[in-house]
């Protein structure tokens, strides 16, 4: 039985959500929605080292969200959209709840607070 690294979640769904928890990794995924990109092109818009971006790419790869392949001397990244399917199915289970109307909720709270002040 293989064991995940201590800081790597063992469950695939956990790996996906852990990867999505970081804004840099979410930005990388958004960039890859357009097309495959060389690692250096992925790194270009960020103010961090290529080594730091590479660590983010490893996490995205382990989560199955991207694939990396070498083409000649260049390493390319490509989005793997099917990896989000399990996370999407899991989240859809919560779709049974009605969305909260925040404006109506705010009005309700204001009325309640006003009532408490006048009766209190």
Residue, then its C-alpha position, 0 to 999 in steps of 0.5 A: x500500500x502506497x502512502x501519500x506524503x505527510x502534507x499531501x491529502x490521500x483522497x483525490x477529492x481532498x487533493x483537488x480542494x487543497x489545490x484549489x485553495x490557493x489563489x495562485x493555483x486558481x489563476x494558473x488554471x484560469x490561464x490554462x483554460x485558454x490553451x496549453x502553455x509552456x511552464x515559463x509562460x505560466x510563470x511570466x505574470x507572477x512575481x515569484x521564482x520559476x521554482x515556486x511556480x513549479x511547486x504550484x504546478x506539481x500540486x496541480x498535477x498531483x491533484x489531476x487538474x493539469x498534465x505536464x509533458x515535455x515537447x522537445x526542450x520545453x515543458x508544457x502544461x495542459x488543463x485536465x478539466x475532467x478532474x474537476x468532475x468529482x468536485x463538481x458532483x460533490x458540490x452539486x449535492x448542496x444545490x438543494x438549498x435555496x440561495x440566500x437573498x442577502x438584501x432581504x436578509x439585511x432588511x430583516x436584520x435592520x427591522x429586528x434591530x430597530x424593533x429591539x431598540x424601540x422595545x428594549 
